[in-house]
Amino acid sequence: MRKKYFHNSSPQSCEERKEEICTLCSLCLCVSIKKMDFIDTGYNNAFTNMAIDEVLLSSRVPVLRFYQWEPRAVSIGRYQDLDDIDLEYCAENSIDVVRRITGGKAVLHESELTYSFIIGKEMMPRSIIESYKIISSALVQGLMALGLNPEMSSSKIKNRDNPICFQEPSFNELTINRKKFVGSAQVRKNEKLLQHGSILTGIDTVKHSSCFKKKSEANNLKERITYIDIPEEKLKSAIKHGFSGYFNTSMNERNLCTREISEAEELARMKYRLEAISVKTLTNHSHFTKVSNHWVKKHAPI
């Protein structure tokens, strides 16, 4: 049975959490962390996943979190135009749509391991590119232990109007044979840096492309995207040890505490799901067409 955070947790009081100290060497861009929390929240819906990431911005220690998506969902960037997404296709195929608090472009979350990393922003370079490089280095260390040879992209995005995250890599995002397989996004909020990203373990490029209105933009996705065929637990272990090794820290494995669960449930309901209801309303309105001055309902979405 797939794990969900509210089924798997033995919540601890937030008072049990201890503040730890991080240091940054600005010369080598190597962050040393005394202790890092590790949380695996398993499978949850899009609204809960985004709410948990936002709640963890209040954590007093750095956090590495793993999670997955059920049902599948499209997440769009904080400033991305919702009109990029084919909402009717998503509704008909039971694909949720959620807006992230991070920037970047849209992703279909289906076959992947998603990571999020939260750390005090003063412990990372001010440059987004350099902070990407640090976090990507931790990912690379883990992936190399699996016998993979990922590379950091050295090119900047050429087509900023392209709505698809995996269409092309940005600086310091990860590729294999010049094909992107990790897509990440970042935000700095509440004195913290949050970066989350998708590590693809499979891809249906037709379905991925169908989630977008500009089908022509998505048609060559297969030429630009790849995935890694690694068993889930093996991948999780490798990435976890990659972060632990790169940041020279021990991992404190824990569940969400009672406050975090409560706040995430409230945020999912009052912020992320509320916006999704508005999107669904717009989509439902689009299922009507005018015939001889009368509005006739089209086939309803599944």
N, C-alpha and C positions, 0 to 999 in steps of 0.2 A: 504494500500500500504506500502511495506517495506521501511523503512527510510534509506536514504543514506546521508552522511555528506554534499555533495555538493547540495543536494536538501533541506536540513533542516536547514542550517546554516544562521545566520545573522552575518556575519563576523565583528569582531571588530578589530581596529588597534592594532598592537602589543605593541604600546606605552601605551595602556591602562592597560597593565598587570603590577602588582605591585609585587615587590620582598618581600617574606615573610621569617620568621626565623624558623628553626627547631632545636630541641635539642635532644640529645640522652643521656639516662642514661645507662651507660655501665654495671651497676650492675644488673639491672632487665631486660635489653634488651627491654625497653619500649620507643618507639619514641613518643615524643610530638610535634605535628605540629601546628603552629599557624593558617595556612589556607591551604586547599588543593583544587585544581581545579578538577571538575568532568566533564567528556565529554562522551556523548553517541553518537557514530558515526553510529550506526545502521548497516545495511547490506551493505557490499562492497565486491569487489573481493579480492582475496588473495594478489595481488600485491599492491593494494591501502592500505589494512589493514597493511601490513608489513611496507610500506613507512610511514604511519602516526605514527606508533610506533617509528620509527627511528627519524622522525622529532621532536617528542615530547621530545626527549633527550635534546633539547635546551631550554626546558621550565625552567623558573626561579623559579617556585614553584612546589611542589610535585603534581603529576597528577594521578588520578584514571580514567581509560577509560574503557568503555564497547564497545564491537563490536561483529558482527556476519558475516557469510560468505555466499556469493552468487555470483557465483555458489560455490558448495562445493569444497574443496581443500585438498590436502595433503601438510603439511609443514614439512620440514626436518631440522635437526639441522645444525648449522653453519659448522661443520666439518664432517657431516655424508656423507657416500658414496652414491651417487645417484643410484648406482647399487643395493641398497637395495630395490628400488621401482620398481614395475611392471608398467613401463611407458606405455606399450601397453594397459594394462587394464585401466589405468587412462584416456588415450586418447579416448578409445572406449566408456567410460562412462562419458565423459565430466567433468572429475575431474582435476582441475588445480594442478600444482606442483610448490611450491615456497620454497626457502631457507630462513630460519630465520637468524637474526643476533645473536640470542641466541644459546646456545648449546643444548644438549639433543637429543632426538630421534624423529622419525616421528609420526605425528598425522593426522588422517582423521578428518577434520573439517566439521561437518554436523549439528547434533542436539546438540547444546551447547550454552552457554554464555561464551564468551571469555573476560577476564579481562587483563588489563595491568596496572602496577604501576611503576611510575618513580619518583625517589627521588635522591637527592645528595648522592653520595656514602660515603661521610664522615659522613653522618647521620645514617649509618647502620654499623653493625659489619663487619669486614673484612672477617670473615668466611662465606662462602656460606651457610653452614648448619644453622648457627645462623640467617642469614638474611632470609632464607626460613622460619624459625620458626616464626619470627616476622610477616611476610606477611601471613603465614598460620593461625596465631592466629587471624588476622583481618577477614579472611575468615570464620574461625570457629565461631567467635562471631556473624557474620551475619547468618550463617547456623543454629546455635542453636536457633535463634529467630524463625525459621521455624519449630521447633520441631525435628530437625535432631540431630544426635549424632555422628558427624564425629570424627575420630581419626587421629593423626599424626603418620605416619609410623616411627618406630624406627630401621628399618633395611636398610642396604645398598644394592644397586643393585648387584645381584649375577652373572647374565649373561650380561656382558657389550657388547657382540657381538650381542645381540638381538636388532633388529632395531626398535621395536615398543614401543613407550612411555608408553602406558597403559598396557603393559605386566606385569610390576611389579613396585611398588612404591619405591622411594628413600627416604632418610632421610627427615622427616618432610613434606612429601607430604600426601594428605588427602585420607583416606579410610573410608568405611562403611562396617562393618563385614569383614574386611580384604580385601575388594575389592576396587580397586582404581577407583575414579570418578573425581578427579582433577589432571591434569597433567600440570606441570609448567616448565619453563626454564628461565634462567637468563643470563644477560651480564652486564659488567661494561665498560662504554665507555663515553668519553667526560665528565669525572668527575661525571657521573651519574650512578645509578643502574636502570636497567630495568628488571622487571620480568613480564612475561605474561603467561597465562595459560588457559586451557579449563576446564570448569565446565560442565560435560556431563548431558544433559537433555533427552537423548535417545541414542541408539546405535544399529547399524546393524553390528553384529560381522562378518557376512559372507562378507559383502562389505568391512569392515575395513581390514579383513584378506586378501582379494583379492588384495588389493593395494600393497602387498609386494610379493617379489619373493619367499622368504622362507615360503611357505604355511604351512609347518610342524611347524614352529616357532609360527604361528598365530592360529593354530587349537584350542588351549586350552584358547584362549582369553576370552571366555564366562565365564570361571571359575575364572578369575582374575579381571574382570571389571564390574562396575555397573554404574547406573545413578540415578539422582533424578527427580522425576515427579512433578515439581513445575511450576506453571504458570510463564511465562516470566517476566512480570512486577513485580510480587511478589518477584521473585528471585532477580531481579535487585535492588529493594528497600531494601531487606534484606542485600545484600552484601554492598551496598552503606552505610547503617547505621552501618554495622559491621566495616567498615574502619573508619567512622567518630567517632564511639564510642571508638574503640581500640586506635586510635591515638589522641583521645581527641581534635578533631578539627572540624571546621565548613567547609561545602562544598560550594565552589563557582561554581555553575553550569554554564557552558559556552559552546560556539561552538568553532570550530577551527577558528583562526584568518586568515586574508587574506594572510599573509606570510606563515603560516603553510599549508594552502590549496595549495598555489602555489608550495611550496617546495615538498609537498607530491606527487602532480601530476607529477612533474619533476622526482622525485626519483622512483616512480612507473614505469614510462616509460623508464628511462635510466638505471636503475639497476635491479629491480625485474622482470619486464616484459621482459627485454632483455635476462636475463638468461633463462627465461621460453621459449623464442623463440628458443634458442639453444637446450633446452631439446626437444622441439617439432620437431626440425630438426632431431635430433638423432632418435626420435621415428618414424618419417616418413621413415627414411632410413631402419629401421628394418622391414618395411612392404614390403620388397622385398626378394624374395627367388631365389636361383639359380637352374635352371632346364635345363639340357643338355647344359651347358655353356651359357645360356641366363638368364638375370634377369627378372623375372616375378613378377608383382605387386600382393601382397596379397589384401584381402579385406581392403578397406580404413577405417580409424577410423570414428566414427560418429562425 
